[in-house]
Amino acid sequence: MASSSRRKAPSQPETRPESRPQYTNEQLQTYFSRIRLPQEYLESPVLSDPSLALGREHGLPLLCGLTRYHACNVPFENIELHYSEHKTISLDMGHLYDRFALDGPRYGRGGRCMENNGFFGTVLRSLGYDVRNCAARVSRMIHPDRQTREKQGSTYGGWNHMLNLVRLDGQWHVVDVGMGAMGPNMPYPLEDGYETESIAPRKIRLQKRSIPEHVPTSDGDAQKLWCYDVCFQPDAEGGVRWTPAYCFTETEYLPQDYEMMSWFTSTCPRSFFTQSVMCSKMLMDDAGEKLVGNITLFDDAVHKTIGGDRQLLQTCATDRERIEALESIFHVRLTDAQRKAALE
């Protein structure tokens, strides 16, 4: 069982599959409350018969609901790296349960991809889903620095992103709640050529193809990866311009792999996580049935995007103004010790 004890430092990960942590029914109910999961999902037969999580009929509706409500209530953020006393990241599932579920109503905290998707994958595994933790290379075409996009936009970074694959009726589905406004935030099948509208008017697609960095063999062939692309705004005639977002493999990554990936992305001065403060939540329609946009703080500004229209809500010139925006707009609150560390 995942412990709810509060740990100050990352623990050694458990590597045996049978010893991977799972959350209790009581812990799951606390998490469901945190994400404001509606009654229709709380009455899913999966919650009383975990074997039903393996099929599309009952497993997919609950998976879609959990993904949507998690993305809207647990932010994609890196506040721990900027506004904490220790500026370190723990991937311990007991620690993440405390932050996301137990302390969630009071502090509203989230995390980066390995925290969000690691925790979410453990929730799904606890419910009976078949879950495989995988890794991705993020495209430099979506890097926040314009020069990086212009000069290196056709290339990908190192293994620096985590996502989950979930199997329903024998078919794997991509499940990613750890990419914020740039991610799919909806389950979709692992199928070459798959294309759909995600958050209108945005479209997403999946292709199996080589990336520019892969060296072809003597017969001209090169290794292929799953490539997730985004079209942010189709033109008036329905034309689509695809932007590569990340590429990934079906290889299972282990807790010790994510420890290394997290350490690099949270300590390297070249990582944008160490350079910039960010917090992003997805937004739902009034019926709670689909995502319609996002609200995102990045460094010195907060923007709200609905239906492809981006609006500046607030500028943040100082850490104090950012912390106030986190509280008033995102309902993300720092502890007294974190606030003191941030403003000293």
C-alpha positions as CSV (number, residue, x, y, z in Angstrom):
1,M,0.0,0.0,0.0
2,A,1.2,3.5,-0.6
3,S,2.1,5.2,2.6
4,S,0.7,8.7,3.4
5,S,3.8,9.5,5.5
6,R,5.5,12.8,4.7
7,R,9.0,12.3,3.4
8,K,11.4,15.2,2.9
9,A,13.7,13.4,0.4
10,P,13.2,11.0,-2.5
11,S,13.3,7.4,-1.4
12,Q,14.9,4.5,-3.2
13,P,12.3,3.2,-5.8
14,E,10.9,-0.3,-5.6
15,T,11.9,-2.2,-8.7
16,R,9.9,-5.4,-8.4
17,P,6.6,-5.3,-10.4
18,E,4.6,-7.0,-7.7
19,S,5.8,-4.4,-5.2
20,R,4.8,-1.4,-7.1
21,P,2.7,0.8,-4.9
22,Q,-1.1,0.9,-5.0
23,Y,-3.6,3.1,-3.3
24,T,-6.3,1.8,-1.0
25,N,-10.0,2.4,-1.7
26,E,-10.1,5.0,1.0
27,Q,-7.2,6.8,-0.6
28,L,-8.8,6.7,-4.0
29,Q,-12.0,8.2,-2.6
30,T,-9.9,11.1,-1.2
31,Y,-8.4,11.6,-4.6
32,F,-11.8,11.5,-6.3
33,S,-13.0,14.2,-4.0
34,R,-9.9,16.3,-4.8
35,I,-10.6,16.2,-8.5
36,R,-14.4,16.7,-8.0
37,L,-15.2,13.5,-9.8
38,P,-19.0,13.5,-10.6
39,Q,-21.4,10.9,-9.2
40,E,-21.8,9.2,-12.5
41,Y,-18.2,8.1,-12.4
42,L,-18.3,7.2,-8.7
43,E,-21.0,4.7,-9.7
44,S,-18.9,3.1,-12.3
45,P,-19.0,-0.7,-12.0
46,V,-15.2,-0.7,-12.3
47,L,-15.0,0.5,-8.7
48,S,-16.7,-2.6,-7.4
49,D,-15.3,-5.0,-10.0
50,P,-11.7,-4.1,-11.1
51,S,-11.7,-6.7,-13.9
52,L,-14.1,-4.4,-15.8
53,A,-11.2,-1.9,-16.1
54,L,-9.7,-4.1,-18.7
55,G,-12.5,-3.6,-21.3
56,R,-13.6,-0.6,-23.3
57,E,-17.3,-0.8,-22.3
58,H,-16.7,0.2,-18.6
59,G,-13.0,1.0,-18.5
60,L,-12.9,3.7,-21.2
61,P,-15.7,6.0,-19.8
62,L,-14.2,6.0,-16.4
63,L,-10.7,6.5,-17.8
64,C,-11.9,9.5,-19.9
65,G,-13.6,11.0,-16.9
66,L,-10.6,10.6,-14.6
67,T,-8.3,12.1,-17.2
68,R,-10.6,15.1,-17.8
69,Y,-11.2,16.0,-14.2
70,H,-7.6,15.4,-13.2
71,A,-6.4,17.8,-15.9
72,C,-8.8,20.5,-14.7
73,N,-8.1,20.2,-11.0
74,V,-4.5,19.1,-10.6
75,P,-2.2,21.6,-12.2
76,F,0.9,21.0,-14.4
77,E,3.4,23.1,-12.5
78,N,7.0,23.3,-11.3
79,I,6.5,25.5,-8.2
80,E,8.5,23.1,-6.0
81,L,11.7,24.0,-8.0
82,H,11.3,27.7,-7.4
83,Y,9.1,28.3,-4.3
84,S,10.2,25.7,-1.7
85,E,12.8,25.5,1.0
86,H,14.6,22.5,-0.6
87,K,13.9,22.9,-4.4
88,T,13.9,19.1,-4.9
89,I,11.4,16.7,-6.4
90,S,10.2,13.4,-4.9
91,L,8.6,10.7,-7.0
92,D,7.6,8.6,-4.0
93,M,4.0,7.6,-4.4
94,G,3.2,8.2,-0.7
95,H,4.6,11.7,-1.0
96,L,2.7,12.4,-4.2
97,Y,-0.6,11.1,-2.6
98,D,-0.1,13.6,0.3
99,R,0.5,16.5,-2.1
100,F,-2.2,15.7,-4.7
101,A,-5.0,14.1,-2.7
102,L,-4.6,14.7,1.0
103,D,-3.3,18.3,0.9
104,G,-5.0,19.0,-2.4
105,P,-8.1,20.8,-1.1
106,R,-6.0,23.2,1.0
107,Y,-3.0,23.9,-1.2
108,G,-4.2,23.0,-4.7
109,R,-0.8,21.7,-5.8
110,G,0.2,19.6,-8.8
111,G,3.5,18.7,-10.4
112,R,5.4,18.1,-13.6
113,C,5.0,15.1,-15.9
114,M,6.7,12.5,-13.8
115,E,4.8,13.5,-10.8
116,N,1.4,13.8,-12.5
117,N,1.6,10.8,-14.7
118,G,3.4,8.7,-12.1
119,F,0.7,9.4,-9.6
120,F,-2.1,9.0,-12.2
121,G,-0.7,5.7,-13.4
122,T,-0.7,4.4,-9.8
123,V,-4.3,5.5,-9.4
124,L,-5.2,3.6,-12.6
125,R,-3.2,0.5,-11.5
126,S,-5.0,0.6,-8.2
127,L,-8.4,0.5,-10.0
128,G,-7.4,-2.6,-12.0
129,Y,-6.2,-1.1,-15.2
130,D,-3.3,-2.5,-17.2
131,V,-0.8,0.3,-17.1
132,R,2.6,0.6,-18.7
133,N,4.8,3.6,-17.9
134,C,6.7,5.0,-20.9
135,A,9.0,7.9,-21.8
136,A,9.1,10.5,-24.5
137,R,11.4,13.0,-26.2
138,V,9.9,16.5,-26.3
139,S,10.1,18.3,-29.6
140,R,12.1,21.5,-29.6
141,M,9.4,23.0,-31.9
142,I,7.3,23.6,-28.7
143,H,10.2,25.0,-26.7
144,P,9.3,28.3,-25.0
145,D,12.5,30.0,-26.4
146,R,11.8,31.3,-29.9
147,Q,15.5,30.9,-31.1
148,T,15.5,27.3,-30.0
149,R,12.3,26.7,-32.1
150,E,13.7,28.5,-35.1
151,K,17.1,26.9,-35.1
152,Q,16.4,23.4,-33.7
153,G,12.7,23.0,-34.2
154,S,13.0,19.9,-36.3
155,T,14.8,18.0,-33.6
156,Y,13.9,16.4,-30.3
157,G,15.4,16.6,-26.8
158,G,16.5,13.7,-24.6
159,W,14.2,11.3,-22.7
160,N,12.6,14.0,-20.5
161,H,8.8,13.3,-20.5
162,M,6.7,10.6,-19.0
163,L,3.4,9.2,-20.2
164,N,1.2,6.1,-19.6
165,L,-0.2,3.4,-21.9
166,V,-3.4,1.7,-20.8
167,R,-4.7,-1.5,-22.4
168,L,-8.4,-1.9,-23.1
169,D,-9.6,-5.1,-24.8
170,G,-6.1,-5.8,-25.9
171,Q,-5.4,-2.4,-27.5
172,W,-3.1,0.2,-25.9
173,H,-4.3,3.7,-25.4
174,V,-2.1,6.8,-24.7
175,V,-3.0,8.5,-21.4
176,D,-1.1,11.7,-20.6
177,V,-2.1,14.2,-17.9
178,G,1.4,15.6,-17.5
179,M,1.9,18.0,-20.4
180,G,-0.4,20.8,-19.4
181,A,-1.8,22.9,-22.2
182,M,0.4,21.3,-24.8
183,G,-0.8,17.7,-24.0
184,P,-3.7,15.6,-25.4
185,N,-5.5,15.5,-22.0
186,M,-7.6,12.7,-23.4
187,P,-7.1,9.0,-23.9
188,Y,-6.6,7.9,-27.5
189,P,-5.7,4.6,-29.2
190,L,-2.1,3.7,-30.0
191,E,-2.8,3.6,-33.7
192,D,-0.7,4.7,-36.6
193,G,-2.5,7.6,-38.5
194,Y,-5.0,8.2,-35.7
195,E,-6.3,11.8,-35.8
196,T,-9.0,13.6,-33.8
197,E,-10.1,16.9,-32.4
198,S,-9.0,17.3,-28.8
199,I,-9.8,20.8,-27.6
200,A,-11.7,22.6,-30.3
201,P,-10.4,23.7,-32.7
202,R,-7.2,21.9,-31.8
203,K,-6.4,18.6,-33.5
204,I,-4.0,15.9,-32.6
205,R,-2.6,13.0,-34.5
206,L,-0.3,10.0,-34.0
207,Q,2.2,8.6,-36.6
208,K,4.8,5.9,-36.5
209,R,7.8,7.5,-38.2
210,S,11.5,8.2,-37.9
211,I,12.8,11.4,-36.4
212,P,15.6,13.5,-38.0
213,E,18.2,12.4,-35.4
214,H,17.9,8.7,-36.2
215,V,20.6,7.4,-38.5
216,P,19.3,5.3,-41.4
217,T,20.9,1.9,-42.1
218,S,22.6,1.0,-45.3
219,D,19.2,0.1,-46.9
220,G,17.9,3.6,-46.1
221,D,15.6,2.6,-43.2
222,A,15.7,4.2,-39.8
223,Q,14.2,3.4,-36.4
224,K,10.6,4.6,-36.0
225,L,9.0,6.0,-32.9
226,W,5.4,7.0,-32.1
227,C,5.1,10.7,-32.9
228,Y,2.4,12.9,-31.3
229,D,1.7,16.1,-33.3
230,V,-0.7,19.0,-32.7
231,C,-2.5,21.4,-35.0
232,F,-3.3,24.4,-32.8
233,Q,-5.5,26.3,-35.2
234,P,-6.7,24.9,-38.5
235,D,-7.2,27.6,-41.1
236,A,-10.6,28.7,-42.5
237,E,-10.4,26.3,-45.4
238,G,-9.8,23.4,-43.1
239,G,-6.1,23.2,-43.8
240,V,-3.9,21.7,-41.1
241,R,-0.3,22.6,-40.1
242,W,1.1,20.0,-37.8
243,T,3.5,20.8,-35.0
244,P,5.5,18.0,-33.6
245,A,5.1,17.8,-29.8
246,Y,6.9,14.6,-28.6
247,C,7.8,11.1,-29.7
248,F,7.8,8.1,-27.6
249,T,8.4,4.3,-27.4
250,E,6.4,1.4,-26.1
251,T,9.3,0.3,-24.0
252,E,8.4,0.1,-20.3
253,Y,10.4,2.5,-18.2
254,L,11.0,1.7,-14.5
255,P,11.0,3.9,-11.4
256,Q,14.8,4.1,-11.4
257,D,14.7,5.5,-15.0
258,Y,12.3,8.3,-13.9
259,E,14.5,9.1,-10.9
260,M,17.4,9.9,-13.4
261,M,15.1,11.8,-15.8
262,S,13.6,13.8,-13.0
263,W,16.9,14.7,-11.5
264,F,18.3,16.0,-14.7
265,T,15.2,18.1,-15.7
266,S,14.9,19.5,-12.1
267,T,18.6,20.4,-11.7
268,C,20.2,21.1,-15.1
269,P,20.5,24.9,-15.8
270,R,19.6,24.2,-19.4
271,S,16.2,22.7,-18.4
272,F,13.4,25.2,-18.8
273,F,11.9,23.8,-15.6
274,T,14.8,25.4,-13.7
275,Q,14.6,28.6,-15.7
276,S,10.9,29.5,-15.7
277,V,8.0,29.4,-13.3
278,M,4.9,27.8,-14.7
279,C,1.4,26.6,-13.7
280,S,-1.3,25.4,-16.1
281,K,-4.9,24.0,-15.6
282,M,-7.3,22.8,-18.2
283,L,-10.8,24.3,-18.4
284,M,-14.1,22.4,-18.9
285,D,-17.5,23.3,-20.3
286,D,-20.3,23.9,-17.9
287,A,-21.7,20.4,-18.5
288,G,-18.3,18.9,-17.5
289,E,-18.3,16.8,-20.6
290,K,-15.4,18.3,-22.6
291,L,-12.3,20.4,-22.3
292,V,-12.6,23.9,-23.9
293,G,-9.2,25.6,-23.1
294,N,-6.7,26.3,-20.4
295,I,-5.4,28.9,-18.1
296,T,-1.6,29.2,-17.8
297,L,1.0,31.2,-15.9
298,F,4.4,31.3,-17.5
299,D,7.0,33.5,-16.0
300,D,5.6,37.0,-16.1
301,A,2.1,36.6,-17.5
302,V,-1.1,34.6,-17.1
303,H,-3.1,33.8,-20.2
304,K,-6.5,32.2,-20.7
305,T,-7.2,30.3,-23.9
306,I,-10.7,29.3,-24.9
307,G,-11.6,27.9,-28.4
308,G,-8.2,28.9,-29.7
309,D,-8.6,32.6,-28.6
310,R,-5.8,33.7,-26.2
311,Q,-6.4,36.5,-23.7
312,L,-3.9,38.1,-21.3
313,L,-5.3,38.1,-17.8
314,Q,-2.5,39.5,-15.7
315,T,1.2,40.4,-15.8
316,C,3.5,39.3,-13.0
317,A,6.7,41.3,-12.7
318,T,7.8,39.9,-9.3
319,D,7.8,36.7,-7.4
320,R,5.3,38.3,-5.0
321,E,2.9,39.0,-7.9
322,R,3.3,35.5,-9.2
323,I,2.5,34.0,-5.8
324,E,-0.6,36.2,-5.5
325,A,-1.7,35.1,-9.0
326,L,-1.2,31.5,-8.1
327,E,-3.5,31.9,-5.2
328,S,-6.2,34.2,-6.7
329,I,-6.4,32.6,-10.2
330,F,-5.2,28.9,-9.7
331,H,-6.1,28.5,-6.0
332,V,-2.6,27.2,-5.5
333,R,-1.3,28.2,-2.1
334,L,2.2,28.0,-0.6
335,T,2.9,27.1,3.0
336,D,4.2,29.8,5.2
337,A,7.7,28.2,4.9
338,Q,7.5,28.1,1.1
339,R,6.3,31.7,0.9
340,K,9.2,32.8,3.2
341,A,11.7,30.9,1.1
342,A,10.3,32.4,-2.1
343,L,10.3,36.0,-0.9
344,E,13.6,36.2,1.0
